[in-house]
Amino acid sequence: MASSSSSSQQLAGGELILAASHGRPVTAYDALSGHVVADFPAPVNTSRHGLAVAPGAAAAPPFVAASNVCPVTGVGSVVLLHWWSRAPARSLPVPEPIAPLVAAQHGSHLLAGGLSGRVHALALPSGDVVCSFRAHNGGSPVSCLELNDDGSILVSGGYDGEVAVFVLLSVLDVDADDTTDLSLYRITAHAAPVTCVSCGHGGCNAVVATASMDGTCKVWTLKNGRHLRTLTLPCTAFSLTMDRATSHLYAGGSDGRVHVASLSSAANTSIAPTNSWHASGNTTAALVGVGMANGSKNLVTCTEDGEVSVWDPASGLLAASFRIGGGAVTDMLVIKKSAAGDMVRARDGGEGLTVRDGEAWRKAGEVAWMEQTLRESEVDKARSVELVEMAVVGYKRCLRLMLREVTGGRRSNDGKGNGHVGD
């Protein structure tokens, strides 16, 4: 199922690939072997950038969220898919059809971009829409959403070519009308719809890259929106990613190629890709997803027709590949296995990986959940015993005080002062 190249010294082994196909369940694959490790039962009709992974509240397992639009009624919703449960997925209603999704770092909210140009914040785990705010003017739909690496800044790209930047805490729980602008700043970035956004590392001091249907990628400073450079492509880029050092930008093109640009050149310059390679097998299918893996030592690409490849980005050589079956792929995410629970373990001797099937994942998750519940119950039991002991001590003190008052009163009435209490 997977092919490998002897020229690759190290392959991605610590990541999972989440893929969504129109009208089919979201599926998780091991990034190295291509084995299916989780197959969520609910079919979804999600669009590009419609997948998100959020941690569960407290000690709860994480979940996968997918934007969904009913093909019959056009009604929008967010489907919540749980790693460890075969129970039916939860469908969270939203005020309008939505496309892009992004999850707050600590799993407190999901942010969904709507066709009206508004962003809706859903509280978790309830799913209630706690606030909505305008992201783009004139009813221009939200095309992509991204949070920076520390989760403090939200970047929104629109069909109007505009990029809007928000401080996340300032927009949560604030239900603003269309006349209120909550953005930190706005940029008229492109002459055509924004197709994707990627934030580098560095918190508020990071750089952000945007791509558009006008055939350009632009790089900005996140804190103030200062334009750094423009990359001109021979096609539209539907996906972007940067390495951890923010030294290279990788654009997945509609021509089926990965276009690579160095970000170390001087600011305010127009640059061309330093190199590119064909990443869609024997077809010219568009690349719907690109992502870094293995500490930026590998690049993962996914085409619209389901060809997933793991590359050595330094050489552009193929390290591994496999195919996703069933329907056109609409979105792809690369996530750490730890984000889904550490379910893939090394074999004895440390060679290779053992990949569990979906049922084993579910059972292991149930055992982990039961162990956590048992530990919590033991803590609650210890606290209850402590409270009972404290109550007993208090009761004894009250009893002694009452006895002193009773015996003292009887000495006074007796008048003999001998301290004896009569029958």
C-alpha beads as a LAMMPS data file, in Angstrom:
LAMMPS data file: protein, C-alpha beads

423 atoms
422 bonds

1 atom types
1 bond types

-500.0 500.0 xlo xhi
-500.0 500.0 ylo yhi
-500.0 500.0 zlo zhi

Masses

1 110.0

Atoms # bond

1 1 1 0.000 0.000 0.000
2 1 1 2.829 2.353 0.791
3 1 1 5.924 2.873 -1.284
4 1 1 9.206 4.244 0.010
5 1 1 12.388 5.714 -1.358
6 1 1 15.817 4.581 -0.191
7 1 1 17.048 8.167 -0.457
8 1 1 14.854 9.257 2.430
9 1 1 16.721 9.001 5.722
10 1 1 13.753 9.525 8.007
11 1 1 10.016 9.314 7.413
12 1 1 7.021 10.800 9.126
13 1 1 5.889 8.379 11.812
14 1 1 4.357 10.565 14.492
15 1 1 1.473 11.989 12.478
16 1 1 -1.987 11.065 11.284
17 1 1 -3.707 12.257 8.143
18 1 1 -7.376 13.218 8.341
19 1 1 -9.158 13.271 5.005
20 1 1 -12.708 14.287 4.088
21 1 1 -14.426 13.263 0.866
22 1 1 -17.755 14.653 -0.249
23 1 1 -20.613 12.520 1.050
24 1 1 -18.327 10.036 2.821
25 1 1 -17.078 9.535 6.398
26 1 1 -13.978 11.369 7.608
27 1 1 -11.097 8.882 7.819
28 1 1 -7.792 8.924 9.709
29 1 1 -4.704 7.304 8.166
30 1 1 -1.239 6.609 9.482
31 1 1 1.045 9.053 7.667
32 1 1 3.747 6.468 7.024
33 1 1 1.944 3.220 6.258
34 1 1 -1.369 4.513 4.930
35 1 1 -3.308 2.121 7.167
36 1 1 -6.755 3.253 8.271
37 1 1 -6.644 3.848 12.020
38 1 1 -10.085 5.428 12.496
39 1 1 -13.136 5.578 10.263
40 1 1 -15.867 7.833 11.579
41 1 1 -19.330 6.526 10.720
42 1 1 -21.126 9.760 9.811
43 1 1 -20.872 10.889 6.161
44 1 1 -20.295 14.618 5.725
45 1 1 -20.455 17.105 2.889
46 1 1 -17.625 19.403 3.843
47 1 1 -15.694 21.931 1.812
48 1 1 -12.072 23.024 1.717
49 1 1 -10.746 23.996 5.146
50 1 1 -13.821 22.353 6.696
51 1 1 -11.958 20.018 9.105
52 1 1 -10.735 20.912 12.585
53 1 1 -9.416 18.963 15.575
54 1 1 -10.017 20.222 19.099
55 1 1 -8.998 18.836 22.489
56 1 1 -11.792 17.684 24.753
57 1 1 -12.682 19.519 27.930
58 1 1 -10.781 18.455 31.073
59 1 1 -9.602 14.845 30.590
60 1 1 -12.063 14.044 27.801
61 1 1 -10.694 12.658 24.506
62 1 1 -10.377 15.057 21.567
63 1 1 -12.858 15.234 18.739
64 1 1 -12.939 15.992 15.025
65 1 1 -15.231 18.710 13.736
66 1 1 -16.421 18.922 10.130
67 1 1 -18.500 21.614 8.491
68 1 1 -21.495 20.120 6.720
69 1 1 -24.035 21.430 4.228
70 1 1 -27.099 19.336 3.472
71 1 1 -27.141 18.754 -0.310
72 1 1 -30.957 18.746 -0.337
73 1 1 -31.938 21.658 1.909
74 1 1 -28.699 23.655 1.932
75 1 1 -28.878 23.889 5.725
76 1 1 -25.503 24.223 7.438
77 1 1 -24.255 22.407 10.524
78 1 1 -21.101 21.295 12.311
79 1 1 -20.672 17.552 12.802
80 1 1 -18.728 16.454 15.898
81 1 1 -16.956 13.109 15.557
82 1 1 -15.454 11.410 18.627
83 1 1 -12.335 9.260 18.463
84 1 1 -13.359 6.600 20.957
85 1 1 -17.088 6.211 20.434
86 1 1 -19.238 4.462 17.868
87 1 1 -22.190 6.533 19.048
88 1 1 -23.930 8.705 16.425
89 1 1 -22.113 11.917 15.655
90 1 1 -23.508 15.140 17.082
91 1 1 -24.862 17.681 14.625
92 1 1 -24.591 21.272 15.855
93 1 1 -26.906 23.769 14.116
94 1 1 -25.484 27.035 12.792
95 1 1 -27.344 30.127 11.524
96 1 1 -26.275 29.690 7.889
97 1 1 -24.274 27.432 5.562
98 1 1 -20.632 27.446 6.616
99 1 1 -17.357 26.319 5.068
100 1 1 -14.072 26.890 6.972
101 1 1 -13.620 25.744 10.564
102 1 1 -10.932 26.300 13.165
103 1 1 -10.793 25.192 16.804
104 1 1 -9.545 27.231 19.755
105 1 1 -6.442 25.728 21.334
106 1 1 -8.020 24.547 24.586
107 1 1 -11.204 23.239 22.997
108 1 1 -13.409 26.019 24.347
109 1 1 -14.826 27.187 21.009
110 1 1 -15.196 26.329 17.344
111 1 1 -15.090 29.197 14.858
112 1 1 -17.062 28.740 11.636
113 1 1 -16.980 31.028 8.592
114 1 1 -20.315 31.651 6.912
115 1 1 -21.552 32.570 3.456
116 1 1 -22.712 35.958 4.755
117 1 1 -19.179 37.006 5.691
118 1 1 -19.776 36.466 9.404
119 1 1 -17.861 34.194 11.766
120 1 1 -19.884 32.218 14.313
121 1 1 -18.339 31.049 17.603
122 1 1 -19.745 27.790 18.999
123 1 1 -19.123 27.022 22.672
124 1 1 -17.980 23.501 23.454
125 1 1 -19.165 21.010 24.458
126 1 1 -22.704 22.486 24.311
127 1 1 -22.483 23.599 20.681
128 1 1 -24.385 26.814 21.390
129 1 1 -23.646 29.748 19.076
130 1 1 -22.456 32.243 21.690
131 1 1 -21.575 35.087 19.333
132 1 1 -21.307 36.157 15.713
133 1 1 -19.336 38.982 14.179
134 1 1 -18.710 40.420 10.730
135 1 1 -15.436 39.344 9.192
136 1 1 -15.862 40.629 5.624
137 1 1 -17.799 43.469 4.079
138 1 1 -20.661 43.397 1.625
139 1 1 -21.750 39.883 2.499
140 1 1 -18.603 38.384 0.987
141 1 1 -18.297 34.748 2.157
142 1 1 -15.520 33.648 4.491
143 1 1 -13.241 31.341 2.495
144 1 1 -10.610 30.345 5.094
145 1 1 -9.826 30.742 8.795
146 1 1 -6.569 30.220 10.679
147 1 1 -5.293 30.723 14.232
148 1 1 -1.683 31.578 14.978
149 1 1 0.417 29.043 16.852
150 1 1 -0.441 30.329 20.337
151 1 1 -4.148 30.583 19.539
152 1 1 -4.443 34.305 20.307
153 1 1 -4.954 35.743 16.812
154 1 1 -7.599 34.756 14.242
155 1 1 -6.943 35.394 10.543
156 1 1 -9.842 35.324 8.084
157 1 1 -9.649 35.292 4.294
158 1 1 -12.647 36.255 2.171
159 1 1 -14.033 35.997 -1.322
160 1 1 -13.505 39.758 -1.559
161 1 1 -9.724 39.258 -1.506
162 1 1 -9.489 40.823 1.928
163 1 1 -7.617 39.493 4.953
164 1 1 -9.044 40.432 8.374
165 1 1 -7.187 39.909 11.655
166 1 1 -8.873 39.612 15.075
167 1 1 -7.724 39.213 18.668
168 1 1 -9.576 36.053 19.641
169 1 1 -10.452 37.095 23.203
170 1 1 -11.939 40.363 21.955
171 1 1 -14.451 38.675 19.651
172 1 1 -15.578 35.751 21.796
173 1 1 -18.864 36.296 23.603
174 1 1 -19.455 39.579 21.743
175 1 1 -22.490 39.372 19.464
176 1 1 -21.810 42.281 17.105
177 1 1 -24.051 43.672 14.365
178 1 1 -22.908 44.367 10.817
179 1 1 -21.972 47.969 11.634
180 1 1 -19.417 46.960 14.285
181 1 1 -15.901 46.174 13.164
182 1 1 -14.014 44.100 15.746
183 1 1 -10.930 43.558 13.603
184 1 1 -7.454 44.495 14.712
185 1 1 -6.754 45.528 11.131
186 1 1 -7.762 44.689 7.550
187 1 1 -5.734 44.270 4.382
188 1 1 -6.936 44.443 0.804
189 1 1 -4.559 41.635 0.039
190 1 1 -5.604 40.166 -3.304
191 1 1 -7.538 40.960 -6.450
192 1 1 -9.495 37.677 -6.260
193 1 1 -10.845 35.381 -3.526
194 1 1 -8.398 34.248 -0.846
195 1 1 -8.011 30.464 -1.082
196 1 1 -5.894 29.656 1.994
197 1 1 -4.035 31.114 4.955
198 1 1 -1.009 29.765 6.838
199 1 1 0.558 31.179 10.013
200 1 1 4.180 30.579 10.919
201 1 1 5.635 30.057 14.378
202 1 1 6.338 32.930 16.732
203 1 1 3.032 33.953 18.311
204 1 1 2.125 37.563 17.534
205 1 1 5.551 38.089 15.931
206 1 1 4.968 35.376 13.338
207 1 1 4.483 35.852 9.624
208 1 1 1.313 34.901 7.792
209 1 1 1.047 33.747 4.189
210 1 1 -2.073 34.041 2.033
211 1 1 -2.862 32.657 -1.407
212 1 1 -5.502 33.708 -3.901
213 1 1 -7.180 32.791 -7.136
214 1 1 -5.260 35.697 -8.669
215 1 1 -2.219 33.365 -8.770
216 1 1 -0.205 35.054 -6.034
217 1 1 0.936 34.191 -2.518
218 1 1 1.720 37.097 -0.200
219 1 1 3.627 37.126 3.067
220 1 1 2.777 39.570 5.872
221 1 1 3.787 40.366 9.430
222 1 1 1.011 39.214 11.725
223 1 1 1.270 41.970 14.334
224 1 1 0.668 44.876 11.955
225 1 1 -0.020 43.487 8.469
226 1 1 3.143 44.870 6.869
227 1 1 3.688 43.343 3.432
228 1 1 6.977 41.467 3.126
229 1 1 6.967 39.750 -0.244
230 1 1 4.838 38.435 -3.092
231 1 1 5.218 35.046 -4.736
232 1 1 3.871 34.759 -8.274
233 1 1 2.638 31.288 -9.228
234 1 1 1.653 29.788 -12.594
235 1 1 -1.630 28.594 -11.051
236 1 1 -3.916 28.963 -8.044
237 1 1 -2.671 27.625 -4.711
238 1 1 -5.369 25.819 -2.699
239 1 1 -3.129 24.986 0.264
240 1 1 -0.136 26.533 2.020
241 1 1 2.277 25.565 4.766
242 1 1 5.589 26.807 6.161
243 1 1 8.374 24.897 7.851
244 1 1 9.037 25.398 11.541
245 1 1 11.874 27.841 10.943
246 1 1 9.675 29.861 8.545
247 1 1 12.459 29.649 6.000
248 1 1 10.415 28.075 3.198
249 1 1 6.860 28.364 1.941
250 1 1 5.198 25.360 0.272
251 1 1 2.188 25.991 -1.961
252 1 1 -0.034 23.183 -3.225
253 1 1 -1.136 24.206 -6.683
254 1 1 -4.167 23.522 -8.839
255 1 1 -1.679 22.197 -11.403
256 1 1 -0.792 19.251 -9.144
257 1 1 2.647 20.622 -8.264
258 1 1 4.293 21.729 -5.021
259 1 1 5.795 25.190 -5.458
260 1 1 8.569 26.085 -3.022
261 1 1 9.771 29.594 -2.200
262 1 1 12.556 30.740 0.091
263 1 1 11.437 33.333 2.652
264 1 1 14.952 34.496 3.457
265 1 1 15.079 37.102 0.694
266 1 1 14.806 40.830 1.356
267 1 1 11.445 42.284 2.316
268 1 1 9.057 44.003 -0.084
269 1 1 10.198 42.028 -3.100
270 1 1 8.432 39.966 -5.705
271 1 1 9.874 36.490 -5.936
272 1 1 9.376 33.376 -8.013
273 1 1 9.334 29.778 -6.723
274 1 1 12.847 28.471 -6.130
275 1 1 11.737 25.024 -7.321
276 1 1 8.673 22.842 -7.764
277 1 1 7.850 19.198 -8.269
278 1 1 4.919 17.209 -9.561
279 1 1 3.012 15.703 -6.617
280 1 1 -0.140 14.231 -8.110
281 1 1 1.063 10.961 -9.577
282 1 1 -0.005 10.338 -13.136
283 1 1 -2.739 12.987 -13.073
284 1 1 -2.920 16.767 -12.874
285 1 1 -5.314 16.730 -9.922
286 1 1 -5.119 19.775 -7.668
287 1 1 -3.390 19.588 -4.315
288 1 1 -6.102 20.180 -1.715
289 1 1 -3.789 19.867 1.293
290 1 1 -0.143 20.246 2.261
291 1 1 1.323 19.947 5.748
292 1 1 4.613 19.524 7.562
293 1 1 5.415 16.354 9.510
294 1 1 8.250 14.820 11.505
295 1 1 9.505 18.174 12.794
296 1 1 9.421 19.732 9.296
297 1 1 11.647 16.934 7.955
298 1 1 8.799 15.689 5.760
299 1 1 6.116 17.343 3.655
300 1 1 2.739 15.619 3.239
301 1 1 0.605 16.342 0.178
302 1 1 -2.885 15.208 -0.779
303 1 1 -4.498 15.534 -4.179
304 1 1 -8.130 15.933 -5.028
305 1 1 -8.224 12.397 -6.446
306 1 1 -6.849 10.854 -3.223
307 1 1 -3.099 10.511 -3.809
308 1 1 -1.283 11.053 -0.488
309 1 1 2.494 11.453 -0.609
310 1 1 5.242 11.971 1.953
311 1 1 8.260 13.889 0.633
312 1 1 11.765 14.847 1.596
313 1 1 11.347 18.605 1.051
314 1 1 15.088 19.245 0.819
315 1 1 15.442 17.055 -2.271
316 1 1 11.855 16.807 -3.491
317 1 1 12.166 13.015 -3.501
318 1 1 9.220 10.765 -2.684
319 1 1 9.490 8.916 0.640
320 1 1 6.104 7.159 0.820
321 1 1 2.701 7.242 -0.844
322 1 1 -0.747 5.678 -0.681
323 1 1 -4.201 6.279 -2.068
324 1 1 -7.410 7.272 -0.341
325 1 1 -10.409 5.432 -1.702
326 1 1 -13.839 6.795 -2.494
327 1 1 -14.746 10.156 -3.953
328 1 1 -12.964 13.427 -4.435
329 1 1 -11.032 14.620 -1.378
330 1 1 -12.180 18.053 -0.190
331 1 1 -9.859 18.641 2.771
332 1 1 -6.838 17.122 4.497
333 1 1 -5.182 17.753 7.865
334 1 1 -1.868 16.514 9.277
335 1 1 -2.101 16.093 13.056
336 1 1 0.069 14.626 15.785
337 1 1 -0.872 11.154 16.967
338 1 1 -0.781 12.537 20.497
339 1 1 -3.726 14.762 19.539
340 1 1 -5.800 11.597 19.199
341 1 1 -4.249 9.736 22.104
342 1 1 -0.977 7.867 21.697
343 1 1 -2.481 4.870 19.953
344 1 1 0.382 3.920 17.670
345 1 1 3.185 2.234 19.593
346 1 1 6.662 1.119 18.595
347 1 1 7.276 -2.598 18.297
348 1 1 9.620 -4.379 20.701
349 1 1 13.131 -3.360 19.731
350 1 1 11.933 0.031 18.504
351 1 1 11.730 -0.880 14.834
352 1 1 8.763 0.222 12.799
353 1 1 5.244 0.957 13.956
354 1 1 2.274 -1.110 14.985
355 1 1 -0.940 0.454 13.736
356 1 1 -4.169 -0.523 15.479
357 1 1 -7.445 -0.810 13.653
358 1 1 -10.424 1.374 14.508
359 1 1 -12.013 -1.161 16.886
360 1 1 -8.785 -1.491 18.866
361 1 1 -8.607 2.284 19.049
362 1 1 -12.131 2.388 20.462
363 1 1 -11.431 -0.306 23.074
364 1 1 -8.151 1.307 24.110
365 1 1 -9.915 4.640 24.415
366 1 1 -12.663 3.121 26.555
367 1 1 -10.070 1.534 28.866
368 1 1 -8.196 4.834 29.178
369 1 1 -11.470 6.634 29.897
370 1 1 -12.436 4.070 32.556
371 1 1 -9.015 4.366 34.195
372 1 1 -9.355 8.131 34.286
373 1 1 -12.861 7.850 35.755
374 1 1 -11.588 5.397 38.393
375 1 1 -8.778 7.757 39.365
376 1 1 -11.249 10.636 39.644
377 1 1 -13.612 8.528 41.766
378 1 1 -10.745 7.610 44.096
379 1 1 -9.915 11.283 44.505
380 1 1 -13.589 12.062 45.191
381 1 1 -13.729 9.229 47.737
382 1 1 -10.660 10.547 49.553
383 1 1 -12.189 14.019 49.653
384 1 1 -15.469 12.634 51.000
385 1 1 -13.670 10.747 53.791
386 1 1 -11.771 13.903 54.668
387 1 1 -15.010 15.902 54.835
388 1 1 -16.632 13.249 57.062
389 1 1 -13.646 13.274 59.396
390 1 1 -13.799 17.062 59.592
391 1 1 -17.518 16.880 60.361
392 1 1 -16.923 14.330 63.141
393 1 1 -14.276 16.582 64.701
394 1 1 -16.652 19.523 64.566
395 1 1 -19.464 17.450 66.065
396 1 1 -17.244 16.354 68.958
397 1 1 -16.287 19.949 69.661
398 1 1 -19.920 21.044 69.701
399 1 1 -20.822 18.143 72.017
400 1 1 -18.069 19.099 74.469
401 1 1 -19.254 22.715 74.516
402 1 1 -22.839 21.615 75.149
403 1 1 -21.761 19.337 78.032
404 1 1 -19.743 22.137 79.588
405 1 1 -22.707 24.475 79.464
406 1 1 -25.032 21.842 80.958
407 1 1 -22.669 20.794 83.758
408 1 1 -21.743 24.407 84.539
409 1 1 -25.417 25.384 84.863
410 1 1 -26.144 22.525 87.274
411 1 1 -23.202 23.471 89.517
412 1 1 -24.634 26.989 89.815
413 1 1 -28.134 25.752 90.718
414 1 1 -26.801 23.207 93.204
415 1 1 -25.061 25.939 95.216
416 1 1 -22.645 23.502 96.851
417 1 1 -19.790 24.188 94.511
418 1 1 -18.629 20.595 94.640
419 1 1 -18.915 20.060 90.914
420 1 1 -21.263 17.085 91.172
421 1 1 -24.383 16.907 89.080
422 1 1 -27.496 15.449 90.646
423 1 1 -29.763 12.851 89.178

Bonds

1 1 1 2
2 1 2 3
3 1 3 4
4 1 4 5
5 1 5 6
6 1 6 7
7 1 7 8
8 1 8 9
9 1 9 10
10 1 10 11
11 1 11 12
12 1 12 13
13 1 13 14
14 1 14 15
15 1 15 16
16 1 16 17
17 1 17 18
18 1 18 19
19 1 19 20
20 1 20 21
21 1 21 22
22 1 22 23
23 1 23 24
24 1 24 25
25 1 25 26
26 1 26 27
27 1 27 28
28 1 28 29
29 1 29 30
30 1 30 31
31 1 31 32
32 1 32 33
33 1 33 34
34 1 34 35
35 1 35 36
36 1 36 37
37 1 37 38
38 1 38 39
39 1 39 40
40 1 40 41
41 1 41 42
42 1 42 43
43 1 43 44
44 1 44 45
45 1 45 46
46 1 46 47
47 1 47 48
48 1 48 49
49 1 49 50
50 1 50 51
51 1 51 52
52 1 52 53
53 1 53 54
54 1 54 55
55 1 55 56
56 1 56 57
57 1 57 58
58 1 58 59
59 1 59 60
60 1 60 61
61 1 61 62
62 1 62 63
63 1 63 64
64 1 64 65
65 1 65 66
66 1 66 67
67 1 67 68
68 1 68 69
69 1 69 70
70 1 70 71
71 1 71 72
72 1 72 73
73 1 73 74
74 1 74 75
75 1 75 76
76 1 76 77
77 1 77 78
78 1 78 79
79 1 79 80
80 1 80 81
81 1 81 82
82 1 82 83
83 1 83 84
84 1 84 85
85 1 85 86
86 1 86 87
87 1 87 88
88 1 88 89
89 1 89 90
90 1 90 91
91 1 91 92
92 1 92 93
93 1 93 94
94 1 94 95
95 1 95 96
96 1 96 97
97 1 97 98
98 1 98 99
99 1 99 100
100 1 100 101
101 1 101 102
102 1 102 103
103 1 103 104
104 1 104 105
105 1 105 106
106 1 106 107
107 1 107 108
108 1 108 109
109 1 109 110
110 1 110 111
111 1 111 112
112 1 112 113
113 1 113 114
114 1 114 115
115 1 115 116
116 1 116 117
117 1 117 118
118 1 118 119
119 1 119 120
120 1 120 121
121 1 121 122
122 1 122 123
123 1 123 124
124 1 124 125
125 1 125 126
126 1 126 127
127 1 127 128
128 1 128 129
129 1 129 130
130 1 130 131
131 1 131 132
132 1 132 133
133 1 133 134
134 1 134 135
135 1 135 136
136 1 136 137
137 1 137 138
138 1 138 139
139 1 139 140
140 1 140 141
141 1 141 142
142 1 142 143
143 1 143 144
144 1 144 145
145 1 145 146
146 1 146 147
147 1 147 148
148 1 148 149
149 1 149 150
150 1 150 151
151 1 151 152
152 1 152 153
153 1 153 154
154 1 154 155
155 1 155 156
156 1 156 157
157 1 157 158
158 1 158 159
159 1 159 160
160 1 160 161
161 1 161 162
162 1 162 163
163 1 163 164
164 1 164 165
165 1 165 166
166 1 166 167
167 1 167 168
168 1 168 169
169 1 169 170
170 1 170 171
171 1 171 172
172 1 172 173
173 1 173 174
174 1 174 175
175 1 175 176
176 1 176 177
177 1 177 178
178 1 178 179
179 1 179 180
180 1 180 181
181 1 181 182
182 1 182 183
183 1 183 184
184 1 184 185
185 1 185 186
186 1 186 187
187 1 187 188
188 1 188 189
189 1 189 190
190 1 190 191
191 1 191 192
192 1 192 193
193 1 193 194
194 1 194 195
195 1 195 196
196 1 196 197
197 1 197 198
198 1 198 199
199 1 199 200
200 1 200 201
201 1 201 202
202 1 202 203
203 1 203 204
204 1 204 205
205 1 205 206
206 1 206 207
207 1 207 208
208 1 208 209
209 1 209 210
210 1 210 211
211 1 211 212
212 1 212 213
213 1 213 214
214 1 214 215
215 1 215 216
216 1 216 217
217 1 217 218
218 1 218 219
219 1 219 220
220 1 220 221
221 1 221 222
222 1 222 223
223 1 223 224
224 1 224 225
225 1 225 226
226 1 226 227
227 1 227 228
228 1 228 229
229 1 229 230
230 1 230 231
231 1 231 232
232 1 232 233
233 1 233 234
234 1 234 235
235 1 235 236
236 1 236 237
237 1 237 238
238 1 238 239
239 1 239 240
240 1 240 241
241 1 241 242
242 1 242 243
243 1 243 244
244 1 244 245
245 1 245 246
246 1 246 247
247 1 247 248
248 1 248 249
249 1 249 250
250 1 250 251
251 1 251 252
252 1 252 253
253 1 253 254
254 1 254 255
255 1 255 256
256 1 256 257
257 1 257 258
258 1 258 259
259 1 259 260
260 1 260 261
261 1 261 262
262 1 262 263
263 1 263 264
264 1 264 265
265 1 265 266
266 1 266 267
267 1 267 268
268 1 268 269
269 1 269 270
270 1 270 271
271 1 271 272
272 1 272 273
273 1 273 274
274 1 274 275
275 1 275 276
276 1 276 277
277 1 277 278
278 1 278 279
279 1 279 280
280 1 280 281
281 1 281 282
282 1 282 283
283 1 283 284
284 1 284 285
285 1 285 286
286 1 286 287
287 1 287 288
288 1 288 289
289 1 289 290
290 1 290 291
291 1 291 292
292 1 292 293
293 1 293 294
294 1 294 295
295 1 295 296
296 1 296 297
297 1 297 298
298 1 298 299
299 1 299 300
300 1 300 301
301 1 301 302
302 1 302 303
303 1 303 304
304 1 304 305
305 1 305 306
306 1 306 307
307 1 307 308
308 1 308 309
309 1 309 310
310 1 310 311
311 1 311 312
312 1 312 313
313 1 313 314
314 1 314 315
315 1 315 316
316 1 316 317
317 1 317 318
318 1 318 319
319 1 319 320
320 1 320 321
321 1 321 322
322 1 322 323
323 1 323 324
324 1 324 325
325 1 325 326
326 1 326 327
327 1 327 328
328 1 328 329
329 1 329 330
330 1 330 331
331 1 331 332
332 1 332 333
333 1 333 334
334 1 334 335
335 1 335 336
336 1 336 337
337 1 337 338
338 1 338 339
339 1 339 340
340 1 340 341
341 1 341 342
342 1 342 343
343 1 343 344
344 1 344 345
345 1 345 346
346 1 346 347
347 1 347 348
348 1 348 349
349 1 349 350
350 1 350 351
351 1 351 352
352 1 352 353
353 1 353 354
354 1 354 355
355 1 355 356
356 1 356 357
357 1 357 358
358 1 358 359
359 1 359 360
360 1 360 361
361 1 361 362
362 1 362 363
363 1 363 364
364 1 364 365
365 1 365 366
366 1 366 367
367 1 367 368
368 1 368 369
369 1 369 370
370 1 370 371
371 1 371 372
372 1 372 373
373 1 373 374
374 1 374 375
375 1 375 376
376 1 376 377
377 1 377 378
378 1 378 379
379 1 379 380
380 1 380 381
381 1 381 382
382 1 382 383
383 1 383 384
384 1 384 385
385 1 385 386
386 1 386 387
387 1 387 388
388 1 388 389
389 1 389 390
390 1 390 391
391 1 391 392
392 1 392 393
393 1 393 394
394 1 394 395
395 1 395 396
396 1 396 397
397 1 397 398
398 1 398 399
399 1 399 400
400 1 400 401
401 1 401 402
402 1 402 403
403 1 403 404
404 1 404 405
405 1 405 406
406 1 406 407
407 1 407 408
408 1 408 409
409 1 409 410
410 1 410 411
411 1 411 412
412 1 412 413
413 1 413 414
414 1 414 415
415 1 415 416
416 1 416 417
417 1 417 418
418 1 418 419
419 1 419 420
420 1 420 421
421 1 421 422
422 1 422 423
